[in-house]
Amino acid sequence: MMKLFLYIVLILSTSLNSLAQEKTLAPVESINGIIGELLDQITIEKGEKMDTAAIRNLFHPSAILTVADASNAETVPLDDFLSLLKDPYYEQGYLEKEIHKVVDEYNGIAQVFQSFYGKDSEGSEEKGINSYQLTYYGGRWWIVSLLWTIESDKAEIPAKYVGK
């Protein structure tokens, strides 16, 4: 009886270990996975700190991030972006979730337009578009660049990017 119990425990622990390994690898193996993982990582509850090492793993080492609108564009390298995420402002909590996305993919590259909803700890809400450029190699996707803009009264998100 004890042998049977130990055998069952061994099988269960092996199965759970395999599932944990798959979960660790799965987000970067698909476009939906890697983008979903980024949103999961930057959405935090009050008092939490962002896991910048996990976020770094989603991006190509030479990735750039740009926030832009019709009047300006500001670009930072990945390391500078990760430093910004350590600001105490983000420890107050932040939510970002996908509304809709449009994916174009060919031969190991992809362009994704993702509309999103965001809310900070002060209750400020916004919608915008994330534009991801990704590349696939080494058995996984990498975010090469991320460009985003915020919706305004003068520039509403087009219907095709909100799933209408």
Biotite code that builds the C-alpha atoms (Angstrom):
import biotite.structure as struc

atoms = struc.array([
    struc.Atom([0.000, 0.000, 0.000], chain_id="A", res_id=1, res_name="MET", atom_name="CA", element="C"),
    struc.Atom([2.815, 2.391, 0.901], chain_id="A", res_id=2, res_name="MET", atom_name="CA", element="C"),
    struc.Atom([4.542, 1.625, -2.432], chain_id="A", res_id=3, res_name="LYS", atom_name="CA", element="C"),
    struc.Atom([1.337, 2.467, -4.301], chain_id="A", res_id=4, res_name="LEU", atom_name="CA", element="C"),
    struc.Atom([0.979, 5.736, -2.373], chain_id="A", res_id=5, res_name="PHE", atom_name="CA", element="C"),
    struc.Atom([4.599, 6.719, -3.119], chain_id="A", res_id=6, res_name="LEU", atom_name="CA", element="C"),
    struc.Atom([4.138, 5.764, -6.773], chain_id="A", res_id=7, res_name="TYR", atom_name="CA", element="C"),
    struc.Atom([1.043, 8.000, -7.045], chain_id="A", res_id=8, res_name="ILE", atom_name="CA", element="C"),
    struc.Atom([2.850, 10.885, -5.328], chain_id="A", res_id=9, res_name="VAL", atom_name="CA", element="C"),
    struc.Atom([5.799, 10.471, -7.702], chain_id="A", res_id=10, res_name="LEU", atom_name="CA", element="C"),
    struc.Atom([3.563, 10.476, -10.783], chain_id="A", res_id=11, res_name="ILE", atom_name="CA", element="C"),
    struc.Atom([1.618, 13.513, -9.560], chain_id="A", res_id=12, res_name="LEU", atom_name="CA", element="C"),
    struc.Atom([4.757, 15.479, -8.734], chain_id="A", res_id=13, res_name="SER", atom_name="CA", element="C"),
    struc.Atom([6.286, 14.620, -12.121], chain_id="A", res_id=14, res_name="THR", atom_name="CA", element="C"),
    struc.Atom([3.089, 15.676, -13.881], chain_id="A", res_id=15, res_name="SER", atom_name="CA", element="C"),
    struc.Atom([2.865, 18.926, -11.930], chain_id="A", res_id=16, res_name="LEU", atom_name="CA", element="C"),
    struc.Atom([6.536, 19.631, -12.600], chain_id="A", res_id=17, res_name="ASN", atom_name="CA", element="C"),
    struc.Atom([5.963, 19.128, -16.330], chain_id="A", res_id=18, res_name="SER", atom_name="CA", element="C"),
    struc.Atom([2.964, 21.460, -16.243], chain_id="A", res_id=19, res_name="LEU", atom_name="CA", element="C"),
    struc.Atom([4.994, 24.090, -14.391], chain_id="A", res_id=20, res_name="ALA", atom_name="CA", element="C"),
    struc.Atom([7.745, 23.877, -16.995], chain_id="A", res_id=21, res_name="GLN", atom_name="CA", element="C"),
    struc.Atom([5.219, 24.197, -19.831], chain_id="A", res_id=22, res_name="GLU", atom_name="CA", element="C"),
    struc.Atom([3.658, 27.227, -18.129], chain_id="A", res_id=23, res_name="LYS", atom_name="CA", element="C"),
    struc.Atom([7.080, 28.851, -17.826], chain_id="A", res_id=24, res_name="THR", atom_name="CA", element="C"),
    struc.Atom([7.817, 28.387, -21.525], chain_id="A", res_id=25, res_name="LEU", atom_name="CA", element="C"),
    struc.Atom([4.325, 28.789, -22.992], chain_id="A", res_id=26, res_name="ALA", atom_name="CA", element="C"),
    struc.Atom([3.947, 32.599, -22.905], chain_id="A", res_id=27, res_name="PRO", atom_name="CA", element="C"),
    struc.Atom([6.848, 33.234, -25.272], chain_id="A", res_id=28, res_name="VAL", atom_name="CA", element="C"),
    struc.Atom([5.924, 30.446, -27.679], chain_id="A", res_id=29, res_name="GLU", atom_name="CA", element="C"),
    struc.Atom([2.936, 32.305, -29.137], chain_id="A", res_id=30, res_name="SER", atom_name="CA", element="C"),
    struc.Atom([2.091, 35.876, -30.037], chain_id="A", res_id=31, res_name="ILE", atom_name="CA", element="C"),
    struc.Atom([-1.001, 35.830, -27.835], chain_id="A", res_id=32, res_name="ASN", atom_name="CA", element="C"),
    struc.Atom([1.031, 34.308, -25.015], chain_id="A", res_id=33, res_name="GLY", atom_name="CA", element="C"),
    struc.Atom([3.861, 36.821, -24.989], chain_id="A", res_id=34, res_name="ILE", atom_name="CA", element="C"),
    struc.Atom([1.567, 39.839, -25.267], chain_id="A", res_id=35, res_name="ILE", atom_name="CA", element="C"),
    struc.Atom([-0.764, 38.446, -22.608], chain_id="A", res_id=36, res_name="GLY", atom_name="CA", element="C"),
    struc.Atom([2.199, 37.824, -20.331], chain_id="A", res_id=37, res_name="GLU", atom_name="CA", element="C"),
    struc.Atom([3.377, 41.424, -20.717], chain_id="A", res_id=38, res_name="LEU", atom_name="CA", element="C"),
    struc.Atom([-0.073, 42.701, -19.693], chain_id="A", res_id=39, res_name="LEU", atom_name="CA", element="C"),
    struc.Atom([-0.091, 40.264, -16.746], chain_id="A", res_id=40, res_name="ASP", atom_name="CA", element="C"),
    struc.Atom([3.320, 41.502, -15.628], chain_id="A", res_id=41, res_name="GLN", atom_name="CA", element="C"),
    struc.Atom([2.538, 45.226, -15.798], chain_id="A", res_id=42, res_name="ILE", atom_name="CA", element="C"),
    struc.Atom([-0.850, 44.825, -14.084], chain_id="A", res_id=43, res_name="THR", atom_name="CA", element="C"),
    struc.Atom([-0.151, 44.866, -10.359], chain_id="A", res_id=44, res_name="ILE", atom_name="CA", element="C"),
    struc.Atom([-2.023, 45.284, -7.108], chain_id="A", res_id=45, res_name="GLU", atom_name="CA", element="C"),
    struc.Atom([-1.207, 48.033, -4.625], chain_id="A", res_id=46, res_name="LYS", atom_name="CA", element="C"),
    struc.Atom([1.989, 47.230, -2.731], chain_id="A", res_id=47, res_name="GLY", atom_name="CA", element="C"),
    struc.Atom([3.357, 44.841, -5.343], chain_id="A", res_id=48, res_name="GLU", atom_name="CA", element="C"),
    struc.Atom([6.511, 45.510, -7.293], chain_id="A", res_id=49, res_name="LYS", atom_name="CA", element="C"),
    struc.Atom([6.777, 44.764, -10.978], chain_id="A", res_id=50, res_name="MET", atom_name="CA", element="C"),
    struc.Atom([8.936, 41.785, -11.824], chain_id="A", res_id=51, res_name="ASP", atom_name="CA", element="C"),
    struc.Atom([11.296, 43.577, -14.188], chain_id="A", res_id=52, res_name="THR", atom_name="CA", element="C"),
    struc.Atom([13.317, 40.380, -14.771], chain_id="A", res_id=53, res_name="ALA", atom_name="CA", element="C"),
    struc.Atom([10.185, 38.649, -16.065], chain_id="A", res_id=54, res_name="ALA", atom_name="CA", element="C"),
    struc.Atom([9.355, 41.669, -18.215], chain_id="A", res_id=55, res_name="ILE", atom_name="CA", element="C"),
    struc.Atom([12.931, 41.776, -19.576], chain_id="A", res_id=56, res_name="ARG", atom_name="CA", element="C"),
    struc.Atom([12.580, 38.129, -20.659], chain_id="A", res_id=57, res_name="ASN", atom_name="CA", element="C"),
    struc.Atom([9.748, 39.091, -23.031], chain_id="A", res_id=58, res_name="LEU", atom_name="CA", element="C"),
    struc.Atom([11.809, 41.656, -24.941], chain_id="A", res_id=59, res_name="PHE", atom_name="CA", element="C"),
    struc.Atom([14.704, 41.328, -27.339], chain_id="A", res_id=60, res_name="HIS", atom_name="CA", element="C"),
    struc.Atom([17.791, 42.728, -25.553], chain_id="A", res_id=61, res_name="PRO", atom_name="CA", element="C"),
    struc.Atom([17.989, 45.694, -27.947], chain_id="A", res_id=62, res_name="SER", atom_name="CA", element="C"),
    struc.Atom([14.259, 46.487, -27.825], chain_id="A", res_id=63, res_name="ALA", atom_name="CA", element="C"),
    struc.Atom([13.016, 50.055, -27.796], chain_id="A", res_id=64, res_name="ILE", atom_name="CA", element="C"),
    struc.Atom([9.817, 51.464, -26.338], chain_id="A", res_id=65, res_name="LEU", atom_name="CA", element="C"),
    struc.Atom([8.127, 54.613, -27.614], chain_id="A", res_id=66, res_name="THR", atom_name="CA", element="C"),
    struc.Atom([5.152, 56.642, -26.462], chain_id="A", res_id=67, res_name="VAL", atom_name="CA", element="C"),
    struc.Atom([3.839, 58.986, -29.133], chain_id="A", res_id=68, res_name="ALA", atom_name="CA", element="C"),
    struc.Atom([1.005, 61.226, -30.214], chain_id="A", res_id=69, res_name="ASP", atom_name="CA", element="C"),
    struc.Atom([0.492, 63.713, -33.038], chain_id="A", res_id=70, res_name="ALA", atom_name="CA", element="C"),
    struc.Atom([2.818, 66.228, -31.396], chain_id="A", res_id=71, res_name="SER", atom_name="CA", element="C"),
    struc.Atom([5.695, 64.210, -29.928], chain_id="A", res_id=72, res_name="ASN", atom_name="CA", element="C"),
    struc.Atom([7.437, 60.837, -29.614], chain_id="A", res_id=73, res_name="ALA", atom_name="CA", element="C"),
    struc.Atom([9.670, 59.747, -26.770], chain_id="A", res_id=74, res_name="GLU", atom_name="CA", element="C"),
    struc.Atom([11.763, 56.594, -27.155], chain_id="A", res_id=75, res_name="THR", atom_name="CA", element="C"),
    struc.Atom([13.710, 54.756, -24.467], chain_id="A", res_id=76, res_name="VAL", atom_name="CA", element="C"),
    struc.Atom([15.809, 51.589, -24.548], chain_id="A", res_id=77, res_name="PRO", atom_name="CA", element="C"),
    struc.Atom([14.605, 48.574, -22.594], chain_id="A", res_id=78, res_name="LEU", atom_name="CA", element="C"),
    struc.Atom([16.850, 49.196, -19.564], chain_id="A", res_id=79, res_name="ASP", atom_name="CA", element="C"),
    struc.Atom([15.521, 52.745, -19.141], chain_id="A", res_id=80, res_name="ASP", atom_name="CA", element="C"),
    struc.Atom([11.936, 51.532, -19.457], chain_id="A", res_id=81, res_name="PHE", atom_name="CA", element="C"),
    struc.Atom([12.506, 48.882, -16.787], chain_id="A", res_id=82, res_name="LEU", atom_name="CA", element="C"),
    struc.Atom([13.979, 51.544, -14.488], chain_id="A", res_id=83, res_name="SER", atom_name="CA", element="C"),
    struc.Atom([10.839, 53.633, -14.954], chain_id="A", res_id=84, res_name="LEU", atom_name="CA", element="C"),
    struc.Atom([8.710, 50.666, -13.844], chain_id="A", res_id=85, res_name="LEU", atom_name="CA", element="C"),
    struc.Atom([10.505, 50.685, -10.487], chain_id="A", res_id=86, res_name="LYS", atom_name="CA", element="C"),
    struc.Atom([9.016, 54.111, -9.708], chain_id="A", res_id=87, res_name="ASP", atom_name="CA", element="C"),
    struc.Atom([6.907, 54.068, -6.509], chain_id="A", res_id=88, res_name="PRO", atom_name="CA", element="C"),
    struc.Atom([3.983, 55.354, -8.618], chain_id="A", res_id=89, res_name="TYR", atom_name="CA", element="C"),
    struc.Atom([3.521, 51.838, -10.002], chain_id="A", res_id=90, res_name="TYR", atom_name="CA", element="C"),
    struc.Atom([3.576, 50.286, -6.512], chain_id="A", res_id=91, res_name="GLU", atom_name="CA", element="C"),
    struc.Atom([0.210, 51.975, -5.940], chain_id="A", res_id=92, res_name="GLN", atom_name="CA", element="C"),
    struc.Atom([-1.296, 49.599, -8.495], chain_id="A", res_id=93, res_name="GLY", atom_name="CA", element="C"),
    struc.Atom([-1.907, 49.614, -12.216], chain_id="A", res_id=94, res_name="TYR", atom_name="CA", element="C"),
    struc.Atom([-4.292, 47.750, -14.507], chain_id="A", res_id=95, res_name="LEU", atom_name="CA", element="C"),
    struc.Atom([-3.968, 47.265, -18.236], chain_id="A", res_id=96, res_name="GLU", atom_name="CA", element="C"),
    struc.Atom([-6.140, 44.886, -20.210], chain_id="A", res_id=97, res_name="LYS", atom_name="CA", element="C"),
    struc.Atom([-6.661, 44.107, -23.843], chain_id="A", res_id=98, res_name="GLU", atom_name="CA", element="C"),
    struc.Atom([-9.796, 45.246, -25.630], chain_id="A", res_id=99, res_name="ILE", atom_name="CA", element="C"),
    struc.Atom([-8.994, 43.787, -29.060], chain_id="A", res_id=100, res_name="HIS", atom_name="CA", element="C"),
    struc.Atom([-6.011, 43.042, -31.288], chain_id="A", res_id=101, res_name="LYS", atom_name="CA", element="C"),
    struc.Atom([-5.199, 42.688, -34.954], chain_id="A", res_id=102, res_name="VAL", atom_name="CA", element="C"),
    struc.Atom([-2.241, 40.429, -35.783], chain_id="A", res_id=103, res_name="VAL", atom_name="CA", element="C"),
    struc.Atom([-0.278, 40.322, -39.043], chain_id="A", res_id=104, res_name="ASP", atom_name="CA", element="C"),
    struc.Atom([2.408, 37.636, -39.235], chain_id="A", res_id=105, res_name="GLU", atom_name="CA", element="C"),
    struc.Atom([4.803, 36.429, -41.902], chain_id="A", res_id=106, res_name="TYR", atom_name="CA", element="C"),
    struc.Atom([8.043, 34.421, -41.928], chain_id="A", res_id=107, res_name="ASN", atom_name="CA", element="C"),
    struc.Atom([9.032, 34.929, -38.299], chain_id="A", res_id=108, res_name="GLY", atom_name="CA", element="C"),
    struc.Atom([7.944, 38.539, -37.922], chain_id="A", res_id=109, res_name="ILE", atom_name="CA", element="C"),
    struc.Atom([4.705, 39.967, -36.623], chain_id="A", res_id=110, res_name="ALA", atom_name="CA", element="C"),
    struc.Atom([3.000, 43.315, -36.211], chain_id="A", res_id=111, res_name="GLN", atom_name="CA", element="C"),
    struc.Atom([0.249, 43.543, -33.599], chain_id="A", res_id=112, res_name="VAL", atom_name="CA", element="C"),
    struc.Atom([-2.108, 46.468, -33.035], chain_id="A", res_id=113, res_name="PHE", atom_name="CA", element="C"),
    struc.Atom([-3.722, 46.018, -29.636], chain_id="A", res_id=114, res_name="GLN", atom_name="CA", element="C"),
    struc.Atom([-6.319, 48.356, -28.191], chain_id="A", res_id=115, res_name="SER", atom_name="CA", element="C"),
    struc.Atom([-6.166, 48.517, -24.411], chain_id="A", res_id=116, res_name="PHE", atom_name="CA", element="C"),
    struc.Atom([-7.850, 49.906, -21.352], chain_id="A", res_id=117, res_name="TYR", atom_name="CA", element="C"),
    struc.Atom([-5.688, 51.201, -18.507], chain_id="A", res_id=118, res_name="GLY", atom_name="CA", element="C"),
    struc.Atom([-6.404, 52.458, -15.007], chain_id="A", res_id=119, res_name="LYS", atom_name="CA", element="C"),
    struc.Atom([-3.932, 53.770, -12.460], chain_id="A", res_id=120, res_name="ASP", atom_name="CA", element="C"),
    struc.Atom([-4.146, 53.908, -8.668], chain_id="A", res_id=121, res_name="SER", atom_name="CA", element="C"),
    struc.Atom([-5.539, 57.440, -8.761], chain_id="A", res_id=122, res_name="GLU", atom_name="CA", element="C"),
    struc.Atom([-8.515, 56.234, -10.800], chain_id="A", res_id=123, res_name="GLY", atom_name="CA", element="C"),
    struc.Atom([-7.363, 57.791, -14.074], chain_id="A", res_id=124, res_name="SER", atom_name="CA", element="C"),
    struc.Atom([-8.647, 55.708, -16.949], chain_id="A", res_id=125, res_name="GLU", atom_name="CA", element="C"),
    struc.Atom([-7.467, 55.700, -20.529], chain_id="A", res_id=126, res_name="GLU", atom_name="CA", element="C"),
    struc.Atom([-7.679, 53.748, -23.724], chain_id="A", res_id=127, res_name="LYS", atom_name="CA", element="C"),
    struc.Atom([-5.034, 53.502, -26.362], chain_id="A", res_id=128, res_name="GLY", atom_name="CA", element="C"),
    struc.Atom([-3.230, 51.424, -28.940], chain_id="A", res_id=129, res_name="ILE", atom_name="CA", element="C"),
    struc.Atom([-0.112, 49.335, -28.415], chain_id="A", res_id=130, res_name="ASN", atom_name="CA", element="C"),
    struc.Atom([1.811, 48.549, -31.581], chain_id="A", res_id=131, res_name="SER", atom_name="CA", element="C"),
    struc.Atom([4.133, 45.572, -31.124], chain_id="A", res_id=132, res_name="TYR", atom_name="CA", element="C"),
    struc.Atom([6.796, 44.398, -33.514], chain_id="A", res_id=133, res_name="GLN", atom_name="CA", element="C"),
    struc.Atom([7.913, 40.856, -32.796], chain_id="A", res_id=134, res_name="LEU", atom_name="CA", element="C"),
    struc.Atom([10.352, 38.329, -34.173], chain_id="A", res_id=135, res_name="THR", atom_name="CA", element="C"),
    struc.Atom([10.414, 34.558, -33.796], chain_id="A", res_id=136, res_name="TYR", atom_name="CA", element="C"),
    struc.Atom([13.648, 32.640, -33.422], chain_id="A", res_id=137, res_name="TYR", atom_name="CA", element="C"),
    struc.Atom([15.189, 30.172, -31.012], chain_id="A", res_id=138, res_name="GLY", atom_name="CA", element="C"),
    struc.Atom([11.797, 28.536, -30.464], chain_id="A", res_id=139, res_name="GLY", atom_name="CA", element="C"),
    struc.Atom([10.136, 31.667, -29.090], chain_id="A", res_id=140, res_name="ARG", atom_name="CA", element="C"),
    struc.Atom([8.776, 35.138, -29.823], chain_id="A", res_id=141, res_name="TRP", atom_name="CA", element="C"),
    struc.Atom([10.607, 38.308, -28.798], chain_id="A", res_id=142, res_name="TRP", atom_name="CA", element="C"),
    struc.Atom([9.144, 41.818, -28.576], chain_id="A", res_id=143, res_name="ILE", atom_name="CA", element="C"),
    struc.Atom([11.536, 43.957, -30.640], chain_id="A", res_id=144, res_name="VAL", atom_name="CA", element="C"),
    struc.Atom([9.693, 47.231, -30.189], chain_id="A", res_id=145, res_name="SER", atom_name="CA", element="C"),
    struc.Atom([6.609, 48.596, -28.527], chain_id="A", res_id=146, res_name="LEU", atom_name="CA", element="C"),
    struc.Atom([5.028, 51.853, -29.653], chain_id="A", res_id=147, res_name="LEU", atom_name="CA", element="C"),
    struc.Atom([1.898, 53.158, -27.970], chain_id="A", res_id=148, res_name="TRP", atom_name="CA", element="C"),
    struc.Atom([-0.453, 56.121, -28.021], chain_id="A", res_id=149, res_name="THR", atom_name="CA", element="C"),
    struc.Atom([-3.379, 57.223, -25.908], chain_id="A", res_id=150, res_name="ILE", atom_name="CA", element="C"),
    struc.Atom([-6.845, 57.908, -27.295], chain_id="A", res_id=151, res_name="GLU", atom_name="CA", element="C"),
    struc.Atom([-7.989, 61.537, -27.205], chain_id="A", res_id=152, res_name="SER", atom_name="CA", element="C"),
    struc.Atom([-11.099, 63.480, -28.160], chain_id="A", res_id=153, res_name="ASP", atom_name="CA", element="C"),
    struc.Atom([-9.322, 64.443, -31.382], chain_id="A", res_id=154, res_name="LYS", atom_name="CA", element="C"),
    struc.Atom([-8.106, 60.911, -32.127], chain_id="A", res_id=155, res_name="ALA", atom_name="CA", element="C"),
    struc.Atom([-10.518, 58.118, -31.201], chain_id="A", res_id=156, res_name="GLU", atom_name="CA", element="C"),
    struc.Atom([-9.464, 54.522, -31.666], chain_id="A", res_id=157, res_name="ILE", atom_name="CA", element="C"),
    struc.Atom([-10.674, 53.294, -35.090], chain_id="A", res_id=158, res_name="PRO", atom_name="CA", element="C"),
    struc.Atom([-13.462, 50.693, -34.997], chain_id="A", res_id=159, res_name="ALA", atom_name="CA", element="C"),
    struc.Atom([-11.275, 47.987, -36.566], chain_id="A", res_id=160, res_name="LYS", atom_name="CA", element="C"),
    struc.Atom([-9.010, 48.130, -33.495], chain_id="A", res_id=161, res_name="TYR", atom_name="CA", element="C"),
    struc.Atom([-11.797, 47.829, -30.929], chain_id="A", res_id=162, res_name="VAL", atom_name="CA", element="C"),
    struc.Atom([-13.419, 44.808, -32.523], chain_id="A", res_id=163, res_name="GLY", atom_name="CA", element="C"),
    struc.Atom([-16.472, 46.505, -33.954], chain_id="A", res_id=164, res_name="LYS", atom_name="CA", element="C"),
])
